[in-house]
Amino acid sequence: MAKIRKQFILDSRKISRAKKVLGAATETETINIALDILLANAEIASLHEQLAGRVKIKNMDQSTFHG
């Protein structure tokens, strides 16, 4: 993975909240984790679009699920 140095002006409250939620040790780690999550969500959304109409679910009754 190639790394580059960037300088951004960001909301410090958002960074602090994200750092705490993600359990990150540094602000850089916070941004990297947040970007990983964003990219994973984009991939999931893409897969959902590809599968739309292809998958048939017979029963979505929540009472049949066991945890």
Backbone as ProteinMPNN parsed JSONL, in Angstrom:
{"seq_chain_A": "MAKIRKQFILDSRKISRAKKVLGAATETETINIALDILLANAEIASLHEQLAGRVKIKNMDQSTFHG", "coords_chain_A": {"N_chain_A": [[0.841, -1.174, 0.0], [0.678, 2.061, -1.018], [1.684, 5.05, 0.522], [0.771, 8.407, 1.164], [1.373, 11.81, 2.048], [-0.995, 14.04, 3.24], [-2.802, 17.097, 3.687], [-5.511, 18.244, 5.46], [-8.431, 20.164, 6.248], [-10.408, 19.522, 8.831], [-13.354, 18.759, 10.767], [-12.798, 18.891, 14.093], [-14.307, 17.809, 16.159], [-15.76, 15.786, 14.923], [-13.694, 14.07, 14.157], [-12.675, 13.339, 16.678], [-14.937, 12.046, 17.781], [-15.275, 9.944, 15.917], [-12.83, 8.622, 16.241], [-13.09, 7.65, 18.846], [-15.396, 5.988, 18.576], [-14.468, 4.118, 16.718], [-12.335, 3.069, 18.06], [-9.755, 3.757, 17.553], [-6.229, 4.444, 17.669], [-4.896, 6.686, 16.787], [-5.356, 9.789, 14.949], [-4.803, 9.467, 12.255], [-5.082, 6.683, 11.963], [-7.789, 6.58, 12.496], [-8.92, 7.904, 10.256], [-8.047, 6.156, 8.221], [-9.38, 3.739, 8.93], [-12.03, 4.608, 8.741], [-12.158, 5.174, 5.995], [-11.726, 2.585, 4.992], [-14.097, 1.357, 5.877], [-16.001, 2.86, 4.462], [-15.33, 2.164, 1.794], [-15.798, -0.606, 1.883], [-18.56, -0.595, 2.37], [-19.424, 0.553, -0.027], [-18.735, -1.486, -1.801], [-20.412, -3.531, -0.881], [-22.906, -2.355, -1.448], [-22.745, -2.291, -4.224], [-22.679, -5.048, -4.789], [-25.219, -5.73, -3.859], [-26.797, -4.402, -5.737], [-26.089, -5.862, -8.026], [-27.151, -8.331, -7.39], [-29.818, -7.852, -7.225], [-33.083, -8.88, -7.675], [-32.269, -11.397, -8.432], [-32.021, -13.153, -6.325], [-34.137, -15.129, -4.467], [-36.055, -14.99, -1.625], [-37.64, -17.084, 0.485], [-38.931, -17.041, 3.033], [-39.28, -14.513, 5.256], [-39.951, -14.295, 7.858], [-39.372, -13.197, 10.987], [-39.6, -14.692, 13.309], [-38.695, -17.193, 12.75], [-35.986, -17.197, 12.812], [-33.096, -18.144, 14.583], [-30.891, -17.407, 17.201]], "CA_chain_A": [[0.0, 0.0, 0.0], [1.432, 3.308, -1.099], [1.215, 6.063, 1.462], [1.087, 9.778, 0.812], [1.078, 12.787, 3.094], [-2.007, 15.01, 2.84], [-3.193, 18.034, 4.725], [-6.923, 18.552, 5.333], [-9.08, 20.905, 7.318], [-11.515, 18.66, 9.232], [-14.046, 19.082, 12.01], [-12.105, 18.166, 15.157], [-15.288, 17.041, 16.939], [-16.057, 14.558, 14.166], [-12.513, 13.202, 14.259], [-12.642, 12.809, 18.05], [-16.037, 11.079, 17.93], [-14.963, 8.773, 15.094], [-11.705, 7.942, 16.888], [-13.633, 6.918, 19.991], [-16.287, 4.937, 18.079], [-13.677, 3.094, 16.025], [-11.295, 2.541, 18.936], [-8.47, 4.012, 16.899], [-5.207, 5.028, 18.536], [-4.456, 7.979, 16.251], [-6.252, 10.387, 13.964], [-4.504, 8.82, 10.972], [-5.736, 5.385, 11.994], [-9.22, 6.866, 12.411], [-9.253, 8.19, 8.854], [-7.851, 4.924, 7.447], [-10.469, 2.806, 9.237], [-13.252, 5.174, 8.174], [-12.093, 4.959, 4.543], [-11.942, 1.145, 4.77], [-15.527, 1.099, 6.065], [-16.682, 3.475, 3.329], [-15.089, 1.352, 0.604], [-16.505, -1.873, 2.077], [-19.984, -0.322, 2.175], [-19.632, 0.756, -1.46], [-18.668, -2.817, -2.415], [-21.653, -4.215, -0.497], [-23.988, -1.743, -2.228], [-22.577, -2.763, -5.597], [-23.107, -6.45, -4.82], [-26.678, -5.726, -3.705], [-27.35, -4.021, -7.034], [-25.862, -6.972, -8.95], [-28.01, -9.451, -7.007], [-31.219, -7.429, -7.201], [-33.974, -9.676, -8.512], [-31.724, -12.739, -8.687], [-32.134, -13.989, -5.132], [-35.501, -15.247, -3.963], [-36.103, -15.367, -0.217], [-38.953, -17.689, 0.678], [-39.583, -16.712, 4.289], [-38.566, -13.493, 6.027], [-40.601, -14.247, 9.182], [-38.325, -13.078, 12.004], [-39.76, -15.699, 14.365], [-38.046, -18.45, 12.358], [-34.552, -17.07, 12.993], [-32.611, -18.515, 15.916], [-29.567, -16.819, 17.415]], "C_chain_A": [[0.89, 1.242, 0.0], [0.835, 4.332, -0.146], [1.661, 7.431, 0.977], [0.718, 10.688, 1.975], [0.096, 13.802, 2.514], [-2.304, 15.927, 3.999], [-4.631, 18.446, 4.458], [-7.371, 19.429, 6.485], [-10.36, 20.138, 7.637], [-12.118, 19.128, 10.547], [-13.438, 18.237, 13.132], [-13.062, 17.342, 16.01], [-15.634, 15.721, 16.243], [-14.901, 13.567, 14.273], [-12.464, 12.563, 15.642], [-13.725, 11.76, 18.261], [-15.745, 9.8, 17.162], [-13.845, 7.952, 15.721], [-12.202, 7.085, 18.041], [-14.502, 5.74, 19.53], [-15.499, 3.782, 17.464], [-12.612, 2.46, 16.908], [-9.909, 2.721, 18.351], [-7.505, 4.7, 17.87], [-4.801, 6.424, 18.087], [-5.504, 8.519, 15.28], [-6.032, 9.764, 12.584], [-5.177, 7.458, 10.889], [-7.25, 5.549, 11.864], [-9.648, 7.075, 10.965], [-9.113, 6.931, 8.004], [-8.97, 3.916, 7.683], [-11.77, 3.306, 8.609], [-13.288, 4.988, 6.658], [-12.301, 3.485, 4.2], [-13.422, 0.792, 4.873], [-16.327, 1.656, 4.885], [-16.538, 2.62, 2.071], [-15.783, -0.008, 0.694], [-18.002, -1.688, 1.855], [-20.312, -0.114, 0.701], [-19.623, -0.583, -2.19], [-19.94, -3.604, -2.11], [-22.823, -3.666, -1.313], [-23.931, -2.203, -3.68], [-23.039, -4.213, -5.75], [-24.621, -6.565, -4.682], [-27.337, -5.404, -5.035], [-27.222, -5.167, -8.034], [-26.814, -8.129, -8.668], [-29.499, -9.11, -7.044], [-32.04, -8.252, -8.194], [-33.495, -11.087, -8.781], [-31.948, -13.695, -7.526], [-33.576, -13.965, -4.651], [-35.446, -15.736, -2.523], [-37.516, -15.834, 0.069], [-39.658, -17.191, 1.925], [-38.732, -15.707, 5.069], [-39.205, -13.302, 7.399], [-39.519, -14.279, 10.241], [-38.411, -14.164, 13.069], [-39.068, -17.008, 14.012], [-36.528, -18.384, 12.53], [-34.164, -17.405, 14.426], [-31.19, -17.997, 16.073], [-28.691, -17.582, 18.23]], "O_chain_A": [[1.725, 1.442, 0.882], [-0.385, 4.453, -0.034], [2.763, 7.6, 0.455], [-0.15, 10.36, 2.783], [0.323, 14.355, 1.438], [-2.083, 15.574, 5.158], [-4.952, 18.938, 3.375], [-6.767, 19.433, 7.558], [-11.286, 20.1, 6.827], [-11.465, 19.81, 11.337], [-13.552, 17.011, 13.122], [-12.681, 16.293, 16.53], [-15.78, 14.682, 16.886], [-15.114, 12.369, 14.458], [-12.232, 11.359, 15.756], [-13.471, 10.708, 18.849], [-15.94, 8.701, 17.68], [-13.907, 6.723, 15.732], [-11.788, 5.936, 18.197], [-14.358, 4.626, 20.034], [-15.828, 2.614, 17.669], [-12.044, 1.428, 16.551], [-9.001, 1.935, 18.619], [-7.919, 5.435, 18.766], [-4.407, 7.253, 18.907], [-6.409, 7.804, 14.852], [-6.987, 9.563, 11.835], [-5.773, 7.115, 9.868], [-7.911, 4.751, 11.201], [-10.628, 6.485, 10.51], [-9.964, 6.661, 7.157], [-9.458, 3.303, 6.733], [-12.52, 2.529, 8.019], [-14.34, 4.677, 6.098], [-12.98, 3.168, 3.223], [-13.943, 0.026, 4.063], [-17.227, 0.99, 4.373], [-17.518, 2.382, 1.365], [-16.299, -0.508, -0.306], [-18.644, -2.528, 1.224], [-21.36, -0.554, 0.23], [-20.42, -0.792, -3.103], [-20.483, -4.272, -2.991], [-23.642, -4.436, -1.814], [-24.966, -2.472, -4.29], [-23.708, -4.559, -6.724], [-25.237, -7.414, -5.327], [-28.314, -6.045, -5.424], [-28.146, -5.417, -8.809], [-27.238, -8.827, -9.589], [-30.343, -9.996, -6.907], [-31.732, -8.311, -9.384], [-34.252, -11.9, -9.313], [-32.051, -14.905, -7.721], [-34.159, -12.899, -4.452], [-34.857, -16.779, -2.238], [-38.475, -15.077, -0.085], [-40.863, -16.941, 1.889], [-37.614, -16.01, 5.485], [-39.021, -12.262, 8.031], [-38.819, -15.282, 10.381], [-37.397, -14.52, 13.669], [-38.871, -17.852, 14.886], [-35.851, -19.405, 12.407], [-34.836, -16.991, 15.37], [-30.374, -18.14, 15.162], [-27.555, -17.172, 18.467]]}, "name": "protein", "num_of_chains": 1, "seq": "MAKIRKQFILDSRKISRAKKVLGAATETETINIALDILLANAEIASLHEQLAGRVKIKNMDQSTFHG"}
